[in-house]
Amino acid sequence: MLWTDSELSVNISSQLEDDFRERYSVYLKTMKQRIYDTNIGFNELEDERKFVNQQVIKTPGRRGEIIKNEELDKEFSRRYSAYKNMMNDVV
């Protein structure tokens, strides 16, 4: 039996997308990133961004890569904000 109900299809798609976003966000939070203003540490988030951008070049328009870029931007912003708040508390 083939489902033709577009509302059901949209609900399933949005649930899958939300699940993918949540799992990818958790994955990004486990990655290490270099300490700001120094050359010490890891660059896992930057490496992930480079990999995603390469995938976008190979297969443009895929929803997964768009979501990954959005989540990477959110994670970089979250870490930058946390760093700035920490520096303001120190001063």
N, C-alpha and C positions, 0 to 999 in steps of 0.2 A: 504494500500500500504506500503510495506516494503522498507525502504531506504537501498541501498547497497553501496552508494557512501561513501567510507572511508574518503575522504577529507572533506566532509561535516560533518561527524561524529567527526573528529578530531577538526574541527573549533568550533563546538558546545561544545565539551569537554573542549577545552582550554578557551573558553569564560566563561564557568561555573566555571572552576578552578580559573581564574583571578578574577571573581566576588567573589568567596568564599574567596580568599586570601585578597582582599580589605576589605570585611566586617569583617573578623576575625582580620585583622590588626587594624581597627578602634576600634573594641571591646577591643583589648589588650591595646590600648592607654588610654582607660577609667579606666583601673585597677590601683589600688594603689600598691606601692611597698615600702618596708622599706627604710628608709634613709641609705645610705651606711655608713659603719664604726660605726653604732650605733645599738642598739636593739630597737629603737623607731619606731613605725609605723606599716603598714600593710604588708602582704605577699601574696597578691592576685595573682601576677604573678607566684610566686613559687608554690602556691597551684594549679594554672592552669596547670603548667608543670607537677606536680605530677599526676593530673587527666589524662592528655593526655598520660603520660607514662603508667599508669594503663590500659588505653584503648588499647595501643599498645600491652601490654602483653595479653589482652583478645582476640584481633582480629589483629594479626600481618599482615602487608602488606597492610593495607587500606590506600588509597591515602589521605584521609582526615586527618588522624593522622600524616602522613608524612608532609603534608602542615602545620599543626598546629605547629609541632616541628620546622620547618624552620622559621615560623613567630615569634614564641616565641624567638628563637635565635636572630632574627633581632631586636626585641623589647628590649631584654636585652642589646644587643650591642649598640643600639641607646641611651638607657638611660645611660649606662656606659660612652659612649663617651660624652654625654651632661654633665654628672657629672664631668668628668675629665676636660672638657673645662671650666666649671664653677670654678673648683678649681684652674686651671692655671690662670684664670683671677683675682682671689682673691689674689694670691701670687704675 
